[in-house]
């Protein structure tokens, strides 16, 4: 894989750390601003909603920009938002910085996904996307627990400063390593944008976006509430929460890496095998949650299966959106983050039921079941060969 892909992944690592680390910092933030934890928790959906809205909007605005300046600009804005957030004494300003950072993150991912696909031959988009998404999985393994430890030791503001600093080498790498021509738009103009947006009317594209959103909703529905599963469900101490996060992240890294090698040429087996296993795994985690070893093992396995299946479906989005070369990345990003918004909402709704802390695991199983009920009758459509998608 080309070196620029890994430079883009380093920026995704910084952004992924910011997106996920907030869960461990909310009590400290709430105390600092004298608000409830629930109010502070609004920072999480604010970021996700900013990603959903920002991906297509910012991609449309930046479609005529050359790729390297666009990527660099998004990273700089993302870093600046965290610097402002680290020094503000106003919760409203902090909230606003999360929305700005999310928009910059969304714009970066939309351009980076398109740029990553353009850096490799047409039949290696899946592997390129796997390298790019590895930044997110490494963030779960190292960045999120690291941010939590840093926040516990020096306060949440130190974690925000750390994210801003992480953006600096990523920005330098993009400036020096990413070819100037990659990621920018080809043809410009109102009619060209309308033609790319018209791709959203294609049933095949809508189908794989829906499936990707459902699987990602299942992933984030349980990942968001993994802490109470570990402490209340398994009866482990809080020190085990970072361990569980690292295991999930390690599994996701394995899953996205393996699937990246298969999603271009053999997406059918990934969907056919990972889907049912994922469906069984979430309820199994709920049933076996009181057995710490079984739970932690399943956390790793579910991380691998979630990112293997989710990554494969998002790769199919890129193939099905081949007729929208500058907007395809934003469609994939929006699908991922619709799931990141819906999943935690569904998971939170189950916490007050009889299932308690294990409710999100059951909810994730239900979301995967819905995805499979849609996917399996249309499996040939979902996993259509790459050549057909590329021709379109």
DRENSE-699061 format. One line per 10 residues: number of its first residue (from 1); for each residue x, y, z of N, C-alpha, C, O. Coordinates in pm, whole numbers. Atoms other than C-alpha are relative to their C-alpha. Layout:
BEGIN
NUM> X:Y:Z:X:Y:Z:X:Y:Z:X:Y:Z ~ ...
This chain:
BEGIN
1> 83:-120:0:0:0:0:88:126:0:192:127:66 ~ -81:-121:8:130:352:-80:16:69:136:-75:64:219 ~ -27:-72:-125:288:557:201:-107:105:33:-145:116:149 ~ 101:-100:-35:30:840:171:-123:-57:71:-186:13:149 ~ 113:61:-68:-240:596:284:24:-4:151:-67:22:229 ~ -32:9:-142:-62:550:617:5:138:64:-24:153:182 ~ 3:-137:-51:-22:926:654:-143:45:24:-172:112:124 ~ 141:-31:-20:-395:966:607:-53:-76:122:-132:-21:199 ~ 45:80:-114:-451:687:861:45:61:133:-24:49:233 ~ -46:-64:-124:-242:879:1118:-92:114:40:-114:137:159
11> 97:-105:-31:-483:1170:1091:-132:-60:49:-195:-7:140 ~ 123:68:-45:-778:931:1123:17:-49:144:-80:-51:220 ~ -27:41:-137:-611:802:1442:-28:114:98:-95:94:199 ~ 22:-115:-88:-610:1150:1597:-149:32:10:-200:59:119 ~ 143:-32:1:-971:1211:1494:-83:-107:69:-180:-77:138 ~ 71:109:-67:-1087:869:1610:18:5:151:-75:-24:226 ~ -25:-16:-143:-924:927:1948:-94:104:60:-151:83:167 ~ 88:-106:-49:-1122:1248:1987:-145:-46:6:-216:-16:102 ~ 140:42:7:-1449:1087:1883:-36:-95:113:-146:-88:168 ~ 33:107:-94:-1426:794:2125:40:30:145:-18:-28:237
21> -54:-16:-134:-1233:928:2427:-93:73:94:-74:70:216 ~ 84:-87:-82:-1512:1155:2548:-75:-78:108:-103:-23:215 ~ 77:79:-98:-1695:872:2727:70:-6:135:5:-2:239 ~ -74:6:-126:-1419:850:2987:26:135:64:75:142:176 ~ -28:-135:-50:-1398:1228:3031:-124:74:47:-113:181:107 ~ 124:-73:-27:-1765:1319:3079:-16:42:146:-53:157:171 ~ 16:-45:-140:-1770:1319:3464:88:121:33:43:213:102 ~ -92:-110:-26:-1467:1550:3474:-49:128:-68:-43:236:-8 ~ 52:-116:73:-1616:1782:3210:-123:56:71:-136:177:88 ~ 121:-44:-69:-1950:1793:3392:34:75:128:-27:178:158
31> -41:-66:-124:-1779:1885:3718:63:136:-27:37:233:45 ~ -71:-124:33:-1562:2152:3555:-96:111:-41:-76:227:-5 ~ 95:-100:49:-1857:2328:3390:-127:11:87:-218:88:58 ~ 114:-3:-92:-2100:2263:3675:-131:-33:-71:-232:36:-54 ~ 121:50:67:-2349:2075:3456:-15:-147:36:78:-208:90 ~ 21:142:-27:-2500:1729:3488:77:-85:-100:116:-38:-208 ~ -67:92:93:-2333:1426:3332:-85:-19:-125:-32:-34:-235 ~ 89:12:115:-2639:1397:3109:17:115:-97:19:96:-218 ~ -23:-117:86:-2586:1751:2982:135:-11:-70:145:16:-189 ~ -132:18:61:-2217:1685:2926:-4:-108:-107:68:-101:-206
41> 12:108:97:-2319:1368:2743:-51:45:-135:-35:-26:-234 ~ 48:-53:127:-2480:1585:2476:114:29:-97:92:44:-217 ~ -115:-24:86:-2128:1646:2345:23:-117:-96:75:-97:-206 ~ -23:118:84:-2121:1289:2205:-92:-3:-122:-42:-14:-234 ~ 85:-4:120:-2432:1299:1981:22:126:-84:1:124:-205 ~ -29:-121:77:-2338:1656:1883:111:-26:-101:105:19:-215 ~ -110:34:90:-2016:1521:1735:-48:-92:-111:-15:-71:-228 ~ 47:96:100:-2189:1231:1561:-93:65:-101:-83:40:-221 ~ 92:-69:92:-2465:1450:1417:77:94:-92:45:106:-210 ~ -85:-85:82:-2201:1695:1298:68:-80:-110:88:-29:-221
51> -61:86:101:-2036:1404:1117:-100:-35:-110:-66:-31:-228 ~ 102:39:98:-2360:1295:949:-32:114:-94:-35:96:-216 ~ 37:-117:81:-2454:1644:831:121:53:-75:111:94:-191 ~ -118:-61:58:-2101:1757:766:59:-76:-118:114:-14:-209 ~ -64:79:105:-1989:1469:544:-44:42:-140:41:82:-220 ~ 39:-40:136:-2202:1543:234:10:150:-23:44:193:-133 ~ 0:-145:18:-2223:1918:296:141:54:-26:163:128:-121 ~ -137:-49:16:-1851:1981:340:64:-60:-125:139:8:-194 ~ -55:61:122:-1763:1734:64:-49:73:-124:27:92:-219 ~ 53:-74:114:-1991:1922:-174:69:136:-15:97:179:-127
61> -67:-131:4:-1829:2254:-81:146:-13:-44:200:74:-112 ~ -143:16:25:-1477:2114:-111:31:-81:-125:147:-110:-152 ~ -21:93:111:-1527:1902:-422:89:58:-109:151:-18:-184 ~ -84:-61:103:-1347:2153:-646:139:35:53:223:83:-23 ~ -131:-29:-56:-1053:2194:-407:99:-111:-36:59:-227:-46 ~ -101:106:14:-727:2010:-476:5:-82:128:-15:-29:238 ~ 10:90:-113:-705:1708:-248:90:35:116:44:38:230 ~ -93:-22:-111:-393:1790:-47:-34:125:81:-36:117:203 ~ 40:-116:-80:-493:2147:52:-128:-22:79:-141:25:192 ~ 125:27:-71:-841:2025:143:26:-85:125:-24:-53:233
71> -31:86:-114:-706:1748:367:74:77:108:45:64:226 ~ -79:-78:-95:-456:1985:528:-88:100:74:-75:117:196 ~ 88:-99:-61:-722:2249:591:-91:-66:105:-110:-11:214 ~ 88:68:-95:-955:1998:760:76:-38:127:22:-26:237 ~ -78:39:-117:-677:1873:990:31:123:87:22:116:209 ~ -31:-123:-75:-580:2230:1089:-124:50:75:-113:88:192 ~ 123:-44:-67:-942:2325:1166:-33:-94:115:-74:-48:222 ~ 27:98:-105:-985:2003:1366:90:27:121:43:26:235 ~ -95:-28:-109:-672:2081:1572:-37:131:72:-33:138:195 ~ 34:-129:-59:-777:2443:1626:-125:-11:88:-132:51:194
81> 122:18:-80:-1122:2335:1750:33:-62:135:-26:-25:236 ~ -37:62:-127:-958:2118:2014:80:95:88:68:92:211 ~ -74:-99:-78:-722:2395:2119:-95:99:67:-78:132:184 ~ 99:-91:-58:-1017:2631:2169:-79:-71:109:-105:-13:215 ~ 74:76:-100:-1209:2361:2353:80:-22:127:23:-27:236 ~ -84:25:-117:-913:2302:2584:14:121:90:48:106:208 ~ -20:-121:-81:-904:2664:2704:-130:69:38:-130:158:124 ~ 124:-71:-26:-1269:2767:2707:-54:-27:141:-31:-133:199 ~ 68:15:-128:-1462:2823:3029:-152:-3:-20:-227:1:77 ~ 143:1:32:-1800:2813:2852:-39:-135:-59:23:-181:-155
91> 45:128:54:-1986:2487:2796:-57:18:-140:-40:-70:-225 ~ 56:-26:132:-2166:2644:2499:109:6:-106:93:-45:-217 ~ -113:-7:94:-1832:2719:2335:59:-139:-22:92:-175:-135 ~ -52:136:15:-1709:2367:2406:-92:-81:-91:-44:-156:-177 ~ 97:69:86:-2028:2231:2247:20:40:-145:19:-45:-234 ~ -19:-49:137:-1970:2450:1942:129:-57:-61:133:-90:-179 ~ -126:53:53:-1609:2329:1910:-16:-146:-41:51:-192:-134 ~ 23:140:38:-1735:1969:1900:-69:-9:-136:-38:-97:-217 ~ 68:0:130:-1966:2051:1611:98:38:-111:98:-23:-218 ~ -99:-41:101:-1686:2232:1425:100:-113:-26:132:-143:-141
101> -95:110:16:-1444:1947:1491:-62:-116:-78:3:-178:-162 ~ 68:108:71:-1702:1695:1371:-13:31:-149:5:-58:-233 ~ 11:-39:141:-1758:1889:1049:133:-14:-71:140:-62:-185 ~ -134:14:59:-1383:1903:987:36:-147:-15:93:-187:-116 ~ -25:144:7:-1355:1532:1066:-76:-63:-116:-21:-143:-192 ~ 82:54:109:-1641:1453:828:56:38:-136:64:-46:-226 ~ -57:-45:126:-1490:1662:551:129:-73:-32:153:-113:-146 ~ -127:71:20:-1150:1501:603:-26:-143:-47:32:-188:-145 ~ 27:139:36:-1291:1147:591:-59:-13:-139:-23:-102:-216 ~ 63:6:133:-1504:1220:286:105:14:-110:103:-61:-208
111> -105:-20:100:-1203:1349:93:103:-111:8:153:-158:-94 ~ -104:102:-17:-963:1092:241:-44:-135:-56:37:-205:-117 ~ 50:127:55:-1184:794:149:10:2:-152:53:-96:-214 ~ -11:-12:145:-1203:920:-208:146:-1:-44:181:-65:-144 ~ -143:-4:33:-829:995:-210:63:-137:14:144:-177:-70 ~ -56:134:-21:-746:651:-68:-35:-92:-115:50:-168:-162 ~ 41:84:113:-947:481:-341:76:37:-127:102:-49:-210 ~ -72:-46:118:-764:693:-601:148:-31:1:215:-21:-102 ~ -143:30:-11:-421:594:-471:33:-143:-40:151:-178:-53 ~ -22:142:29:-468:226:-561:-76:-38:-127:-163:37:-172
121> 77:46:116:-590:26:-862:-148:-18:37:-180:-37:154 ~ 145:7:-28:-972:6:-895:-43:-124:77:-144:-120:148 ~ 42:123:-67:-983:-352:-764:62:-17:139:59:-127:195 ~ -61:9:-134:-802:-270:-436:-57:105:95:8:143:193 ~ 62:-101:-86:-1041:-17:-285:-20:-52:142:-2:23:238 ~ 24:57:-131:-1122:-253:1:124:2:87:116:36:205 ~ -124:0:-77:-760:-286:109:41:142:36:92:167:146 ~ -33:-139:-31:-708:89:83:-88:53:114:-39:121:203 ~ 90:-43:-106:-1015:152:298:39:-65:133:27:-1:238 ~ -42:69:-122:-888:-106:550:117:73:65:121:88:187
131> -114:-75:-54:-561:85:588:-48:130:63:-5:166:172 ~ 51:-127:-50:-749:412:632:-75:-21:132:-53:53:228 ~ 79:26:-121:-990:265:889:85:-56:114:43:-54:230 ~ -86:49:-107:-700:110:1078:36:112:96:66:86:212 ~ -22:-113:-91:-646:460:1217:-105:5:109:-74:37:224 ~ 108:3:-99:-984:430:1389:19:-115:97:1:-98:218 ~ -15:116:-89:-914:82:1524:120:18:94:113:-21:210 ~ -115:-26:-87:-570:184:1656:-37:105:105:13:100:217 ~ 47:-99:-98:-741:482:1823:-74:-70:113:-61:-31:229 ~ 73:74:-103:-965:236:2006:96:-78:89:74:-91:209
141> -96:80:-75:-665:25:2109:86:88:91:103:57:209 ~ -99:-80:-72:-425:301:2216:-48:140:35:-30:187:148 ~ 35:-140:-20:-570:648:2175:-105:22:106:-91:111:191 ~ 110:-19:-95:-893:608:2373:43:-30:143:22:53:231 ~ -47:22:-137:-742:438:2680:106:102:42:110:146:157 ~ -101:-100:-32:-448:678:2658:-61:133:37:-17:198:132 ~ 69:-125:-31:-681:977:2651:-67:-6:135:-68:92:210 ~ 65:17:-130:-870:837:2948:101:10:114:75:75:215 ~ -104:-7:-103:-549:790:3148:52:142:14:71:191:125 ~ -50:-138:-2:-424:1136:3051:-101:92:68:-64:178:148
151> 103:-82:-62:-756:1291:3149:-9:-24:149:-31:70:225 ~ 6:31:-143:-756:1111:3484:118:61:75:104:104:189 ~ -120:-50:-66:-402:1224:3561:11:152:-1:52:212:99 ~ -23:-144:15:-405:1582:3433:-125:80:-33:-117:202:-52 ~ 123:-69:32:-768:1666:3362:-38:-15:-147:47:-43:-232 ~ 50:22:136:-984:1648:3051:63:95:-100:76:60:-218 ~ -59:-96:93:-824:1959:2902:132:-50:-58:164:-22:-173 ~ -126:57:50:-491:1777:2874:-26:-97:-114:51:-103:-209 ~ 34:94:107:-661:1511:2662:-33:75:-129:5:32:-238 ~ 31:-81:118:-795:1780:2427:128:56:-61:143:57:-184
161> -128:-50:52:-448:1934:2398:77:-111:-71:141:-87:-173 ~ -72:112:60:-304:1592:2322:-52:-30:-140:26:-59:-230 ~ 57:23:133:-545:1545:2030:47:109:-97:82:80:-211 ~ -46:-109:86:-450:1888:1894:146:-22:-42:182:1:-157 ~ -142:25:31:-80:1797:1915:15:-118:-96:101:-116:-184 ~ -6:115:90:-142:1461:1745:-27:39:-144:20:-27:-237 ~ 32:-43:136:-276:1650:1445:120:61:-73:123:64:-196 ~ -113:-69:62:56:1828:1385:83:-92:-89:107:-57:-205 ~ -75:88:92:261:1531:1253:-86:-50:-115:-36:-72:-225 ~ 88:43:108:-44:1420:1055:-6:107:-108:-2:77:-227
171> 5:-110:96:-66:1764:893:131:9:-79:130:30:-200 ~ -131:-5:67:308:1760:816:12:-115:-101:62:-98:-212 ~ -7:115:90:280:1413:667:-84:20:-125:-43:-17:-235 ~ 86:-27:116:-10:1518:443:67:102:-92:65:86:-214 ~ -65:-104:79:181:1827:330:115:-55:-82:136:-16:-197 ~ -120:51:66:492:1630:242:-22:-129:-78:51:-158:-173 ~ 11:133:57:359:1289:147:-116:-26:-92:-108:-116:-176 ~ 117:26:83:17:1313:-16:16:74:-133:36:195:-134 ~ -12:-67:131:36:1383:-391:-106:109:-15:-220:93:29 ~ 88:-117:9:-120:1720:-476:-127:-29:-77:-230:32:-48
181> 118:20:85:-360:1581:-733:-105:-91:56:-216:-96:3 ~ 95:101:-47:-528:1313:-523:-104:61:90:-76:147:173 ~ 110:-39:-86:-866:1365:-365:-75:120:-47:-183:148:7 ~ 73:-114:49:-964:1673:-560:-105:-40:-99:-108:-154:-145 ~ 107:30:94:-1262:1696:-785:55:0:-141:156:64:-170 ~ -33:-5:141:-1242:1630:-1151:-77:112:-63:-37:228:-55 ~ 84:-101:57:-1514:1809:-1334:-73:73:109:-111:14:210 ~ 71:-81:-97:-1678:2091:-1148:-123:57:-64:-146:42:-184 ~ 119:-64:52:-2001:2278:-1182:-125:-59:57:-127:-172:106 ~ 126:38:-61:-2359:2261:-1071:-54:-131:-59:-101:-217:15
191> 55:120:62:-2462:1996:-1324:74:-125:45:12:-229:68 ~ -78:115:-42:-2176:1763:-1224:-38:-40:142:-50:-159:172 ~ 40:31:-137:-2273:1789:-856:-138:-63:1:-163:-158:75 ~ 135:56:5:-2636:1722:-940:5:-145:-48:-69:-230:2 ~ -13:137:50:-2531:1412:-1132:53:-94:109:10:-209:118 ~ -53:83:-107:-2332:1285:-835:-104:-23:109:-115:-133:163 ~ 106:16:-99:-2619:1349:-595:-109:-94:-50:-175:-161:29 ~ 102:88:58:-2848:1164:-834:32:-147:23:-57:-232:14 ~ -37:138:-28:-2653:848:-754:-74:-54:123:-93:-175:137 ~ 71:41:-120:-2839:845:-420:-138:-58:-30:-202:-116:58
201> 129:58:40:-3152:746:-612:14:-145:-43:-86:-213:-67 ~ -22:138:42:-2992:413:-707:-29:-95:116:33:-83:222 ~ 37:92:-109:-3150:133:-499:118:-79:55:125:-104:176 ~ -113:80:-48:-2826:-67:-482:87:81:96:133:28:197 ~ -80:-85:-87:-2636:226:-330:-73:22:133:-12:13:240 ~ 78:-22:-122:-2914:300:-81:0:-126:86:7:-117:209 ~ 2:127:-73:-2924:-69:14:128:-21:80:121:-50:200 ~ -125:25:-73:-2556:-100:104:26:109:104:87:81:207 ~ -12:-105:-101:-2563:237:284:-86:-34:121:-42:-17:235 ~ 90:38:-109:-2860:117:492:60:-114:82:59:-109:205
211> -58:114:-70:-2690:-212:576:123:42:80:142:-1:194 ~ -117:-50:-72:-2366:-35:668:-40:78:124:23:64:229 ~ 48:-77:-114:-2558:203:896:-53:-91:110:-26:-67:228 ~ 57:92:-100:-2743:-83:1070:110:-75:75:105:-87:197 ~ -108:74:-65:-2426:-283:1136:82:93:89:122:53:198 ~ -75:-94:-82:-2244:27:1261:-81:44:121:-25:71:228 ~ 86:-31:-115:-2543:111:1482:13:-108:107:21:-78:226 ~ -18:110:-95:-2509:-232:1640:135:11:70:145:-11:191 ~ -134:-11:-56:-2137:-176:1689:6:109:107:52:84:219 ~ -11:-112:-93:-2167:165:1854:-104:-6:111:-86:53:218
221> 99:16:-105:-2480:73:2045:57:-74:120:25:-40:234 ~ -62:74:-109:-2277:-175:2250:131:63:46:159:66:166 ~ -129:-58:-38:-1937:-3:2240:-19:120:92:59:139:186 ~ 24:-119:-82:-2082:317:2387:-27:-36:145:12:38:236 ~ 39:39:-135:-2215:129:2690:77:-123:48:28:-202:129 ~ -81:115:-41:-1934:-123:2726:41:10:147:54:-92:215 ~ -44:-18:-140:-1829:27:3061:-99:-61:99:-56:-140:184 ~ 91:65:-95:-2150:-67:3249:-14:-150:-21:-44:-223:74 ~ 3:145:23:-2147:-409:3084:114:-66:79:96:-170:141 ~ -117:55:-69:-1798:-467:3230:-17:8:151:12:-88:222
231> 8:-19:-144:-1870:-325:3576:-126:-63:61:-118:-133:162 ~ 125:50:-56:-2237:-414:3631:-31:-143:-45:-74:-226:35 ~ 31:132:53:-2274:-716:3404:98:-106:48:59:-211:99 ~ -103:98:-37:-1943:-891:3472:47:16:144:113:-73:198 ~ -41:-22:-137:-1890:-739:3817:148:31:16:205:13:124 ~ -142:-35:-5:-1537:-626:3730:18:144:45:-75:224:38 ~ -31:-136:-42:-1368:-313:3862:17:93:-119:29:48:-233 ~ -12:-98:108:-1339:8:3663:132:-11:-75:141:30:-191 ~ -130:15:66:-976:-72:3587:-6:-96:-119:84:-97:-203 ~ 16:94:110:-1104:-343:3350:-65:64:-123:-65:6:-231
241> 65:-65:114:-1288:-94:3130:101:28:-113:73:-7:-227 ~ -98:-18:108:-972:13:2938:44:-132:-63:71:-138:-183 ~ -39:131:54:-883:-356:2902:-102:-46:-103:-67:-94:-211 ~ 105:39:94:-1218:-426:2740:4:84:-127:-15:31:-237 ~ -9:-89:118:-1179:-124:2509:117:-41:-89:105:-43:-212 ~ -117:43:77:-833:-241:2406:-30:-130:-74:8:-146:-190 ~ 34:127:65:-965:-591:2334:-94:23:-118:-76:-36:-224 ~ 90:-30:111:-1248:-452:2123:77:64:-115:57:30:-231 ~ -80:-65:103:-1002:-229:1939:93:-95:-71:109:-88:-193 ~ -88:99:63:-759:-514:1880:-79:-90:-94:-34:-122:-204
251> 84:81:87:-1040:-725:1743:-40:75:-125:-40:19:-235 ~ 41:-79:117:-1157:-444:1517:115:17:-98:94:19:-220 ~ -117:-10:88:-803:-405:1383:18:-129:-80:44:-125:-201 ~ -11:129:70:-788:-776:1300:-110:-13:-104:-85:-54:-217 ~ 113:14:91:-1133:-767:1144:12:85:-124:-11:37:-235 ~ -7:-89:115:-1079:-466:923:118:-36:-89:113:-17:-211 ~ -117:39:80:-737:-595:814:-31:-123:-85:0:-126:-204 ~ 34:122:74:-862:-940:717:-105:28:-106:-91:-17:-220 ~ 107:-30:96:-1178:-809:552:50:86:-114:1:76:-226 ~ -54:-83:106:-975:-554:361:61:-80:-113:64:-35:-228
261> -59:86:103:-807:-839:177:-105:-82:-74:-77:-140:-179 ~ 105:82:60:-1139:-1007:98:-113:81:-63:-181:33:-153 ~ 120:-74:38:-1391:-728:44:-1:42:-146:-108:69:-202 ~ -3:-34:143:-1272:-647:-309:-40:-119:-86:-123:-107:-176 ~ 18:117:88:-1270:-997:-455:-108:-96:50:-176:-160:-31 ~ 92:101:-53:-1487:-1206:-220:-87:58:112:-81:10:225 ~ 84:-57:-107:-1737:-988:-31:-109:-94:47:-151:-87:163 ~ 108:91:-36:-2001:-1262:-36:29:-85:122:-52:-87:215 ~ -31:81:-119:-1827:-1497:209:12:82:128:-24:34:236 ~ -11:-84:-120:-1753:-1208:447:-138:26:58:-160:11:178
271> 136:-28:-46:-2121:-1114:463:-68:-128:49:-136:-128:152 ~ 69:125:-31:-2240:-1476:468:48:-64:130:-30:-130:199 ~ -54:60:-122:-2010:-1580:755:1:98:117:-41:63:228 ~ -12:-96:-111:-1950:-1266:959:-138:44:50:-156:66:170 ~ 133:-45:-40:-2318:-1165:958:-66:-90:103:-100:-42:211 ~ 61:89:-99:-2465:-1473:1131:80:-13:129:22:-20:238 ~ -81:9:-121:-2170:-1498:1370:-17:124:87:-22:114:210 ~ 21:-124:-73:-2217:-1134:1466:-137:-2:68:-151:43:182 ~ 135:11:-55:-2588:-1198:1518:-2:-86:126:-68:-51:224 ~ -5:89:-116:-2515:-1484:1758:84:60:112:54:40:230
281> -96:-49:-99:-2230:-1302:1932:-55:101:99:-21:96:217 ~ 50:-103:-92:-2422:-1005:2077:-89:-61:109:-67:-32:227 ~ 77:63:-108:-2687:-1211:2261:85:-92:87:63:-101:208 ~ -88:87:-78:-2417:-1457:2366:77:81:104:97:36:217 ~ -71:-86:-95:-2225:-1170:2526:-92:39:115:-47:48:230 ~ 95:-35:-106:-2540:-1072:2717:-22:-118:95:-24:-100:217 ~ 26:119:-82:-2604:-1428:2837:121:-37:85:106:-80:199 ~ -124:42:-68:-2239:-1489:2935:71:116:68:187:103:109 ~ -66:-119:-56:-2170:-1140:3072:51:-22:141:148:41:182 ~ -42:24:-138:-2142:-1275:3427:127:-83:9:183:-101:117
291> -126:75:6:-1843:-1485:3315:106:90:-64:109:103:-187 ~ -94:-101:53:-1557:-1231:3277:84:-49:-117:102:24:-215 ~ -87:49:109:-1333:-1451:3059:-80:-13:-128:-33:26:-235 ~ 84:14:119:-1618:-1535:2822:-37:135:-57:-35:155:-178 ~ 38:-133:47:-1728:-1173:2807:115:69:-73:96:121:-183 ~ -114:-68:61:-1382:-1036:2733:41:-66:-131:84:1:-224 ~ -28:70:127:-1326:-1304:2469:-98:44:-108:-59:71:-221 ~ 102:-41:96:-1654:-1212:2301:16:146:-40:-16:183:-153 ~ -26:-141:34:-1564:-842:2316:101:7:-115:83:83:-210 ~ -100:5:108:-1257:-919:2104:-62:-52:-130:-44:7:-236
301> 59:62:119:-1452:-1145:1866:-101:94:-66:-101:109:-188 ~ 100:-90:57:-1737:-897:1824:63:123:-64:13:174:-164 ~ -73:-109:63:-1491:-618:1753:49:-40:-138:39:37:-233 ~ -50:48:129:-1337:-829:1475:-113:-16:-100:-102:30:-214 ~ 111:24:91:-1670:-934:1325:-70:130:-41:-109:146:-156 ~ 68:-126:30:-1824:-586:1349:73:80:-106:12:131:-199 ~ -75:-80:97:-1545:-416:1160:26:-76:-129:42:-15:-234 ~ -12:78:124:-1504:-702:913:-125:19:-86:-115:49:-205 ~ 125:-15:75:-1871:-685:813:-26:146:-35:-61:176:-149 ~ 24:-141:26:-1905:-308:849:94:57:-105:52:132:-193
311> -96:-48:98:-1586:-240:655:-30:-50:-140:-13:23:-238 ~ 36:57:131:-1696:-473:375:-118:75:-61:-117:106:-180 ~ 118:-71:52:-2033:-299:344:34:142:-43:-18:190:-143 ~ -39:-135:39:-1873:45:337:83:-2:-129:75:90:-210 ~ -72:16:127:-1639:-78:63:-98:-14:-115:-76:40:-223 ~ 102:13:104:-1950:-178:-132:-62:135:-33:-101:159:-147 ~ 51:-136:26:-2073:181:-92:90:69:-102:41:133:-195 ~ -93:-64:94:-1758:301:-270:-17:-55:-141:-13:21:-238 ~ 19:59:132:-1813:56:-555:-132:45:-62:-137:81:-179 ~ 131:-37:54:-2182:135:-591:-9:149:-30:-92:191:-111
321> 0:-144:24:-2108:510:-580:111:40:-96:157:154:-92 ~ -108:-31:95:-1845:488:-855:-38:114:-94:51:181:-147 ~ 44:-110:86:-2056:734:-1056:2:134:70:-35:235:10 ~ -11:-126:-75:-2001:997:-784:140:10:58:159:-2:179 ~ -140:11:-44:-1621:1018:-768:39:96:112:125:62:193 ~ -39:-94:-106:-1602:1328:-544:-90:-7:121:-57:50:225 ~ 95:6:-110:-1901:1247:-323:-10:-139:62:-73:-155:167 ~ 12:136:-50:-1862:871:-274:49:-13:144:-13:-79:226 ~ -54:5:-136:-1647:917:36:-97:57:102:-107:6:214 ~ 96:-60:-93:-1912:1140:193:-119:-92:22:-175:-94:132
331> 110:95:-17:-2182:879:131:40:-110:98:-38:-149:184 ~ -49:104:-91:-1970:615:305:11:54:143:-28:-12:238 ~ -15:-61:-132:-1891:852:593:-135:25:65:-152:0:184 ~ 134:-25:-55:-2257:950:635:-65:-129:47:-128:-132:152 ~ 59:129:-39:-2367:585:643:60:-49:132:-13:-95:220 ~ -64:41:-124:-2110:506:913:-54:78:119:-81:20:224 ~ 34:-84:-114:-2213:797:1129:-149:8:29:-188:44:140 ~ 142:20:-33:-2587:753:1093:-10:-115:102:-85:-107:199 ~ -5:111:-95:-2516:423:1265:54:43:135:5:0:239 ~ -60:-47:-125:-2298:599:1524:-96:86:81:-82:97:203
341> 102:-79:-71:-2595:827:1609:-112:-90:49:-153:-82:165 ~ 117:82:-32:-2874:569:1602:33:-106:105:-46:-128:197 ~ -34:109:-90:-2692:288:1785:-2:39:148:-70:-27:226 ~ 4:-39:-141:-2625:471:2114:-139:41:49:-173:18:165 ~ 136:-37:-39:-2980:611:2114:-83:-125:30:-154:-131:130 ~ 73:125:-20:-3127:262:2076:53:-71:124:-25:-123:205 ~ -59:64:-117:-2883:124:2333:-42:67:129:-74:-1:227 ~ 39:-74:-121:-2965:398:2584:-145:-28:38:-179:-33:156 ~ 142:25:-27:-3338:325:2548:-22:-132:72:-124:-152:137 ~ 15:131:-64:-3279:-30:2672:50:-4:144:23:-100:216
351> -60:1:-133:-3097:68:2990:-105:2:110:-83:-50:220 ~ 106:-6:-100:-3423:137:3172:-94:-118:0:-191:-121:75 ~ 83:120:7:-3572:-199:3081:51:-105:97:148:-82:170 ~ -42:108:-87:-3542:-527:3265:139:-53:-33:204:-115:52 ~ -133:48:39:-3225:-604:3072:111:80:67:223:32:79 ~ -98:-83:-69:-3047:-319:3252:122:31:-83:111:68:-200 ~ -125:-33:67:-2682:-271:3164:28:-88:-121:107:-51:-207 ~ -22:91:112:-2698:-565:2923:-93:29:-117:-82:-33:-223 ~ 95:-34:105:-2979:-409:2720:64:37:-133:16:-9:-237 ~ -62:-34:128:-2746:-256:2458:50:-120:-79:49:-118:-202
361> -46:119:71:-2606:-600:2377:-116:-68:-73:-101:-110:-188 ~ 118:55:66:-2955:-733:2305:-45:88:-115:-86:38:-220 ~ 38:-93:106:-3031:-419:2103:90:-16:-121:43:-11:-235 ~ -93:19:111:-2718:-473:1894:-34:-126:-78:-28:-128:-201 ~ 41:122:68:-2828:-827:1820:-122:23:-87:-131:-30:-198 ~ 121:-29:77:-3166:-696:1706:32:80:-126:-25:54:-232 ~ -37:-82:115:-3005:-437:1476:69:-85:-107:43:-68:-227 ~ -65:89:96:-2784:-703:1314:-105:-91:-64:-97:-119:-184 ~ 105:86:55:-3091:-925:1273:-78:72:-109:-107:14:-214 ~ 71:-79:102:-3272:-648:1085:86:10:-126:36:-5:-237
371> -90:-11:115:-2967:-600:864:5:-129:-81:2:-126:-204 ~ -9:128:71:-2946:-970:781:-130:-37:-67:-130:-98:-174 ~ 129:26:63:-3317:-998:713:-14:75:-132:-78:27:-226 ~ 0:-78:124:-3270:-728:451:103:-54:-98:77:-64:-218 ~ -113:32:87:-2936:-850:319:-9:-136:-66:19:-149:-186 ~ -13:135:54:-2971:-1223:273:-90:-28:-121:-45:-96:-213 ~ 76:20:123:-3261:-1222:24:60:72:-120:32:37:-235 ~ -60:-80:106:-3057:-969:-174:152:-13:-1:223:79:-42 ~ -144:16:-16:-2711:-1114:-112:76:20:-131:183:80:-132 ~ -66:-15:130:-2624:-1128:-483:12:148:-38:109:189:-103
381> -4:-143:29:-2707:-757:-511:101:71:89:179:154:43 ~ -89:-63:-96:-2518:-657:-195:145:-24:-35:228:65:-20 ~ -139:39:25:-2202:-841:-302:30:-9:-149:115:-88:-189 ~ -23:2:144:-2216:-772:-677:146:22:-31:215:97:39 ~ -142:-5:37:-1881:-809:-849:51:139:-21:-23:229:-62 ~ -60:-133:6:-1643:-520:-847:0:56:-141:-10:178:-159 ~ -10:-51:135:-1622:-497:-1223:-127:70:-44:-123:171:-113 ~ 127:-63:35:-1990:-419:-1260:-12:136:65:-57:232:2 ~ 9:-128:-70:-1970:-148:-1000:94:102:-60:58:219:-73 ~ -96:-93:57:-1662:5:-1152:-45:53:-135:-25:170:-166
391> 47:-45:131:-1818:15:-1498:-104:109:13:-112:201:-68 ~ 103:-102:-18:-2108:212:-1359:60:129:48:-11:226:69
